[in-house]
Every structure is written in structure tokens, then in C-alpha cells.
Amino acid sequence: MFTQLNPPLPVLIIDKGAGLAFAVIDYGAEHNLIWVTALDDTGEIWCAPNPKVRMQANWTMGREKDRNLEPPLTPRSTQ
């Protein structure tokens, strides 16, 4: 079953980045939900399995960032 999300949900795809999930695909009881997501940084569309999807932080709703999912800081180039 393919379900369009209206409005789209702001999500974080582990190892890919933040984006808007605009649809969910449900193949049934023996499968993970698949989140169809447009990534903010690249515009790529990815179909991510449910275990790789997290809601983005939302201060108003009291949902804080998961510090375990933040990428490590890399030093900036001084060029």
C-alpha cells in the first residue's frame, strides 16, 4: 500500500541526512515500512526502511535532538 503524507513529515534518515518524508510504502506484516523521503541537502529521493528513520527535533513538541545520531565534527579548511 502506498500512502501519500499530507503534510510531509520532517525526518532524519540515518547515514543520509534530514529531509521531508512525503509517502510511506507498506508491503505487509513481514516487512518494514518504507519512507519515501526527499533529502534537504541534495534533493535526492530515498526509500528508507523504518529502522533508519527518525523524526527531526522539534523544540515546541519537546522532541530533542538525538546526540547519538549527530555526525562527528570535522575541522574546517583554512584556505
Secondary structure, DSSP 8 states (H G I E B T S, - for coil): -EEEEEEEEEEEETTTEEEEEEEEE---TTS--EEEEEETTT--EEEEEGGGEEE--BTTTTB---GGGS---------
